[in-house]
Every structure is written in structure tokens, then in C-alpha cells.
Amino acid sequence: MTKTRLEAFSDGVIAIIITIMVLELRAPAETDWAALQHLGSEFSAYVLSFVILGIYWNNHHYLIHAATRVGAGVLWANLHLLFWLSLFPFVTAWMGRNHLAPVPTAAYGAVMFMAGCSYWILQQTIIAVDGPDSRVARSIGSDRKGLISVALYALGVVFAFINQWLSDALYFSVALMWLVPDRRLKPN
């Protein structure tokens, strides 16, 4: 399989995930501006997930572009990432409709945690295929930012049962941390 086919497939899956997420937003039956106030937490969860998916899409593009070979391991690692990303619509809707409820907030963080882990696995699989002196290996380095992100998601899961506002703040902080795309793999 070529890199372009893998990238096109991944782009399509992420586009479908975003489409499903927006379809989960239900228009209110009322026709005044006050009716939109009830959608605040759902819309906030949607925006957060949309931004996080955009970050994954952007960084995935640069990661696959920098890879030189795509083997079976990379394909499976990529599918692993797409699996966790495909759960975004479910946990986004659940958390959005049950704002500050511990279990949906923790489930959201758990899916974010697993997506972060699976992205790390994809990076490491590409490095294993391309070699330790590859552009990906040199660019990623110790991946401190990625590991901090996964740790913050894990903390968010724990805090979902203690202080949901803090949990949400941790999830937002990861998105803010990555809002500027990862430039380590950007082509020269």
C-alpha cells in the first residue's frame, strides 16, 4: 500500500467522524435565542472534539508524509488510531449531554488517552519500519509533548470523579497545547 492511499483512507474516516459528530447536535424545537442556551455544554464538547480531531488530522498528515515506507505494522497501527478516533462522536455526545457527570467525563478522557497512546504507537511503528536514523525518528525525538498530553488525559480521567471542571480544563489544555500544529515533521 502506498502512503497516499493510507492518508486518503485516514482522511475519509476522519471526515466521516466529524460528520457524525455534527449530526449529534440536535436543533432545539423552540425558535428563540434562549433555546440555544440549552446546547451550551453539547456545543462546547463538540468544539473541543472538533479541534482535537483537527489536530490529529493535521499531525497525521505530516507524520505519514515524513514516513518513507508503509508496511503491515503501520497499517494496523493506523487502524488502531482510527478505532479510537471513531469513538469521539459517542463520548462527545455523552459528555455534552451530561455535562459535569463523572462517568461520561471520564469516558471522554479515556478515549482521548487511548487515542494519544495509539498515535504514539503509530509513530513508533513508523520509526521501527523506517529506522532509528529516519526523519521521523529524528523529528519526534523523546516526544515530550505527546507524553505530557497522554498524562494530562489520564489525570483528566481521575479528576472526572473528583472535580469535573478541572477534568474539562485538562482536556482543553491539551487542545491548546497542540493548537499550533506540530512543526517537527513539517516539510522544509
Order of alpha helices (4+ residues) and beta strands (2+ residues): alpha-alpha-alpha-alpha-alpha-alpha-alpha-alpha
